[in-house]
């Protein structure tokens, strides 16, 4: 697989539609993800729910989990199925909602909606509306549905924040949302997010689990609970897909939640986005913890010197505790080394860590044994080169896994 960068969101959408048109029209073709009735069984669908469904629709099933584990649908509910595909989940939701309920099966792919509509007309299935539309622009009124279900759709949506906001908008206050989707442990950091061929692999478009949950919380959803987790990509027939998924810790989760009364305040949203624990996790998983620690080491060393010099020019004296100052610099240097050691465990290239150890040793020698400004500066220079080298090695490893040229 060779990536061609610079694609627009529209081209990504076209690629996704092309893939799932093939699933609708030629479900027996080989795909990099599990498809059909066998996939339903492997993902945990009870036979009692799937056996009454049309075989033609089951054959084009392409979900990533069993979202009904969250139990969001009640009798009499008006249900929206986002990314309904051939309609397996929509028909199950219709059965759960009962004769007093109604299901809107919404999908982006014309071939999928056509297949479901034809099957519904042929079998006289009522209380089911089939709509072709995007998750980013739901053609429904505000607070018009009681429950939402989705299976494997959100990771394929370019603007996830907008899609989540749309879910909140159309769901009634107190309404329930259940979904199964792909998440990753370590985000993709190479420049490939606009390559449509990688989006349809279901990994490049996926989100880190904590970031996905935070996205729903910031939109106003409450009682968010992960009710299931499984290694979805282990079911793939493609060795390359399994390798990519393993490299980024990709897996599927099933989530249930409830819509809150209102969108959180701007202050609450800002706190959720600025939570230092969230940023620390993000830096660590993106391989940027070493860069951040190095920046703090440089700031604590030369930034403090610059501040003291500036205050002296203004006639303000500032007394520094040399021991505490040196310990702060050393702590950030050691944190940089620890981050590079974590990188070594992943990419197995010892060069960056060895160079960083030399640089760190020079800095510590200058701080605690024999201070020489040029030795300290040389240590920081080596540490910076090692950190950038580590980033380059990580990127090359990711590019190799993704098949990027």
Residue, then its C-alpha position, 0 to 999 in steps of 0.5 A: x500500500x502506497x500513500x498519496x498525501x494531500x487528499x480532501x475530506x471529500x476524497x476520503x469520504x469517496x474512498x469509504x463509500x467505495x469500500x462499503x459499496x463493495x461490501x454491499x454488492x460483493x460481500x463474498x470478496x476478500x476484505x481486510x476486515x471481517x464481514x457477514x454472518x460469521x463476523x456477527x457470531x464472532x463479535x457476540x451477536x446472539x443467534x436468536x437476534x440474527x437468525x430471523x434476519x434476511x441472509x442477504x443483509x447478514x452477508x453485508x454486515x461490517x460492524x466492529x462490535x456488539x453495541x447492544x451490550x449497552x442496552x440503550x433501546x427501550x420498547x417504544x423508542x424512536x431509534x437512529x442507527x448511524x452508519x446502518x450499513x445493510x441494516x443488521x443493527x437497524x432491524x435488531x433495534x426495530x425488534x427491541x423497540x417493538x411495534x410502538x417504536x420506529x427506526x431510522x437507518x442512516x448510512x452514507x453509502x448509496x449501495x447499502x441504503x438501496x440494499x436495505x430498502x429493497x429488502x424492507x420493501x420485499x419483506x414488508x418490513x414496517x416502522x423502518x425509514x432508510x436515509x442516505x446521509x452523513x453523520x456530520x449532518x444528520x437530517x433530523x430535528x433537534x431532540x427528535x430521537x429517544x436512542x442512538x446506536x452506531x457500529x463502526x461508523x465514527x472512526x470513518x468520519x473525518x470530523x468526529x467532533x461535529x458528528x458527536x455534536x450532531x448526536x447530542x443535538x438530535x437525541x432527547x435529553x436523557x436519551x441513550x446512546x450505544x456504539x461500538x467503534x475502533x480505538x487505538x492505544x497510540x495515535x498515528x503521528x506520521x503525516x498520513x491522515x488525509x490518505x483515503x486508502x489508510x482511512x478505510x483500514x479503520x486505524x488512521x481515522x480511529x481515536x485514542x480511547x480516552x480522547x474519544x470518551x472525552x469528546x463525548x463528555x465535552x459534548x454533554x453526554x453523561x454516565x459514559x461506560x465502556x461495557x465491552x472490549x475485544x481484539x477486533x483486528x485478530x479476526x482480519x484475514x489480512x496479515x498487514x492489517x493485523x500488523x498495523x493494528x497491533x502496532x498502534x494497539x487498535x481494538x474495538x470497544x462498546x460504549x453506553x452513555x446518556x445525553x445530559x440536559x445541556x451542553x457543558x459550559x465553555x469553562x467546563x469544556x475548557x477544563x476538560x481540554x486543558x486537564x494536565x493528565x490528559x495532556x500528559x497521556x497525549x504527549x506520552x502516547x504521541x511520543x512527544x514526552x521526550x520533546x516536552x521534557x527537553x523543552x522544560x530542561x532548556x527552559x529551566x536552565x537557560x530560561x531561568x538565566x535569561x529571567x534573572x538577567x532581565x530582572x537585574x537590568x530592571x534593578x530587581x534582585x532575584x536570589x536562586x537556590x543553586x542546589x534546587x535549580x540544578x535538581x530541577x534541571x537534572x529531573x527534566x534531563x532524566x525524564x527526557x532519558x526515560x522517554x527515549x528509553x521507552x522509545x527504545x522498547x518500541x523501535x529497538x534502535x539504541x542509537x538515540x538513547x546512547x547519544x542521549x545518555x552521553x548528552x545527559x551525562x555531560x549535563x549532570x557532570x556540569x551541574x554537580x561536579x565541574x561546571x563548564x558552560x560549554x560542556x553543559x551546552x554540548x550536553x544539551x545539543x547532544x540531547x536535542x539531536x538524540x530526541x529528534x533522532x528518536x522522533x525520526x526513527x518512530x516516524x520511519x517505523x510507523x511509515x513502514x507499518x502503514x506502507x507509506x512511501 
